[in-house]
Amino acid sequence: MSDADNVSGLEAALTNRARKLADEHLANGRQERARILAETRQRLHIEEEREVLAAKAQAERAYRQREQASELDLRAGLDRLRRVLVDAALAKLPARLSVLADDEARYLLLLRNYLHDAAQAIERDELIAQFNARDLQRLQQDWARYAAESAPGKCLTLSMEPLDSIGGVLVTSAGRDIRFDNTFEGRMERLDETLRGAVAEQLMPQIGEIQSG
């Protein structure tokens, strides 16, 4: 075989080798491209899922915040309504107490209890009891017996100065330095929180119906 044939054969071998290498590089390139595209699609898919989840979470938070705000507004509205209803109910109490005071049999028994409690609350033996004009007229004639039955062991003087009151009694020590206001007005002021709580408790079913409606 001549040198020319050897060179030609070598060139052919090199050409084939180069072609195979080129094909391998192209095949590797296509595989790498496919891998990169697949990874990119996977990454984009994960990012999209994260964005969707984040958007859902944000929407859920916003919904809960609006729901909580609405609930707070509702509670505030119900509290305002409750205060209005309690005030309205307590505003009617003086008129109801006036009706009670007109029922002499029931009222004088209640008044005796008021007088007893007030007299016992003051640790003095000599006391002064003061009533409104109507009760003063009722009690004046038989005061000694009424006082003895109401506060045994105490010396109760009936004041001739009438109170401006719906009913009840104001008891003071003889020196006027100690007083116990057991008039209707005094009791309402002293028991204001208790009365409001009791009225509000009675109103709770009605408030619940308004809330559920």
C-alpha positions in Angstrom: 0.0 0.0 0.0 1.3 3.4 -1.0 1.8 6.4 1.2 -1.0 8.1 -0.6 -3.4 5.2 0.4 -2.2 5.4 4.0 -2.9 9.1 4.2 -6.3 8.8 2.6 -7.2 6.0 5.0 -6.1 8.1 8.0 -8.0 11.1 6.8 -11.2 8.9 6.4 -10.7 7.5 9.9 -10.2 11.0 11.4 -13.3 12.2 9.5 -15.4 9.4 10.8 -14.1 10.0 14.3 -14.8 13.7 14.1 -18.3 13.0 12.8 -19.0 10.5 15.7 -17.7 13.1 18.2 -19.9 15.7 16.7 -22.9 13.5 16.8 -22.2 12.6 20.4 -21.8 16.3 21.3 -25.1 17.1 19.5 -26.8 14.2 21.3 -25.4 15.4 24.6 -26.4 18.9 23.8 -30.0 17.8 23.0 -30.1 15.8 26.2 -28.7 18.7 28.3 -31.2 21.1 26.6 -34.1 18.7 27.4 -32.8 18.4 31.0 -32.6 22.1 31.4 -36.0 22.6 29.9 -37.5 19.9 32.2 -35.8 21.5 35.3 -37.0 24.9 34.3 -40.6 23.7 33.8 -40.4 21.9 37.1 -39.0 25.0 38.9 -41.7 27.2 37.2 -44.4 24.7 38.3 -43.1 24.8 41.9 -43.0 28.6 41.9 -46.5 28.8 40.5 -47.7 26.4 43.2 -46.0 28.5 45.8 -47.5 31.7 44.4 -51.0 30.0 44.4 -50.6 28.8 48.0 -49.3 32.2 49.0 -52.2 33.9 47.3 -54.7 31.5 49.0 -53.1 32.1 52.4 -53.2 35.9 51.9 -56.8 35.7 50.8 -57.7 33.5 53.8 -56.0 36.0 56.1 -57.8 38.9 54.6 -61.1 37.0 54.9 -60.4 36.1 58.5 -59.5 39.8 59.2 -62.7 41.0 57.6 -64.7 38.3 59.5 -63.1 39.3 62.8 -63.7 43.0 62.1 -67.3 42.3 61.3 -67.7 40.3 64.5 -66.1 43.1 66.5 -68.5 45.6 64.9 -71.4 43.3 65.7 -70.3 42.9 69.3 -69.9 46.6 69.6 -73.3 47.2 68.1 -74.9 44.6 70.5 -73.1 46.2 73.4 -74.5 49.6 72.5 -78.0 48.1 72.0 -77.7 46.4 75.4 -76.8 49.7 77.1 -79.7 51.5 75.4 -82.1 48.7 76.5 -80.8 48.6 80.0 -81.0 52.4 80.3 -84.6 52.3 79.0 -85.5 49.6 81.5 -84.0 51.4 84.4 -85.6 54.7 83.3 -89.0 53.0 84.0 -88.0 51.8 87.4 -89.0 55.0 89.3 -92.5 54.8 87.9 -92.7 51.1 89.0 -91.5 52.0 92.4 -94.1 54.7 92.7 -96.8 52.1 91.9 -95.3 49.8 94.6 -95.4 52.7 97.1 -99.1 53.1 96.4 -99.8 49.6 97.6 -99.8 50.4 101.2 -99.9 46.9 102.7 -96.9 45.7 100.6 -95.0 48.9 100.8 -95.2 49.4 104.6 -93.8 45.9 105.1 -90.9 46.7 102.7 -90.4 50.0 104.4 -90.1 48.3 107.7 -87.3 46.1 106.3 -85.6 49.1 104.9 -85.8 50.9 108.2 -84.5 47.8 110.1 -81.5 47.4 107.7 -80.6 51.1 107.9 -80.9 51.2 111.7 -78.7 48.1 112.1 -76.1 49.4 109.8 -75.4 52.4 112.1 -73.7 51.4 115.3 -75.5 54.0 117.4 -78.5 53.6 119.7 -80.1 57.0 119.0 -81.1 57.5 115.4 -83.3 59.8 113.3 -85.5 58.4 110.5 -86.6 60.7 107.7 -89.4 59.9 105.1 -91.2 61.6 102.2 -94.3 63.5 103.0 -96.7 60.7 102.2 -94.9 58.2 104.3 -94.5 60.7 107.1 -98.3 61.1 107.2 -98.8 57.3 107.1 -96.3 56.6 110.0 -96.7 59.7 112.2 -99.7 58.5 114.2 -98.4 55.0 115.1 -94.7 55.8 114.9 -93.7 54.4 118.3 -95.0 50.9 117.6 -93.7 50.9 114.0 -90.2 52.0 115.2 -90.1 49.4 118.0 -91.1 46.6 115.6 -88.7 47.8 112.9 -85.6 48.3 115.0 -85.9 46.8 118.5 -83.2 48.1 120.9 -82.8 51.4 119.0 -84.3 54.8 119.8 -85.7 56.0 116.6 -86.9 59.6 116.3 -89.2 60.5 113.5 -88.0 63.6 111.6 -90.8 66.1 110.7 -88.8 67.3 107.7 -90.0 65.4 104.6 -87.7 64.0 102.0 -87.9 64.6 98.3 -88.0 60.9 97.5 -90.2 58.3 95.8 -90.0 56.1 98.9 -87.8 54.4 101.4 -86.0 55.9 104.4 -83.0 57.9 105.3 -81.6 57.1 108.7 -78.9 59.2 110.4 -77.2 59.2 113.8 -78.5 61.7 116.3 -75.5 64.0 115.6 -76.1 63.7 111.8 -72.5 62.5 111.3 -73.5 59.0 110.1 -76.2 58.3 107.5 -77.6 55.3 105.7 -79.6 56.2 102.6 -82.1 53.5 102.1 -84.5 55.5 100.0 -85.4 54.1 96.6 -83.1 56.7 94.9 -80.2 55.8 97.3 -80.6 52.1 96.7 -80.8 52.6 93.0 -77.6 54.5 93.0 -75.8 52.1 95.4 -77.0 49.0 93.5 -76.6 50.5 90.0 -74.1 47.9 88.7 -76.1 45.1 90.2 -79.4 46.4 88.7 -77.7 46.8 85.3 -76.3 43.3 85.4 -79.7 41.8 86.3 -81.5 43.7 83.6 -78.8 42.8 81.0 -79.1 39.2 82.0 -82.9 39.3 81.4 -82.2 41.0 78.0 -79.7 38.4 76.8 -82.3 36.1 75.1 -83.6 39.1 73.2 -80.1 40.2 72.2 -79.4 36.6 71.1 -82.5 36.6 68.8 -81.3 39.9 67.2 -77.8 38.5 66.7 -79.1 35.2 65.1 -81.6 37.1 63.0 
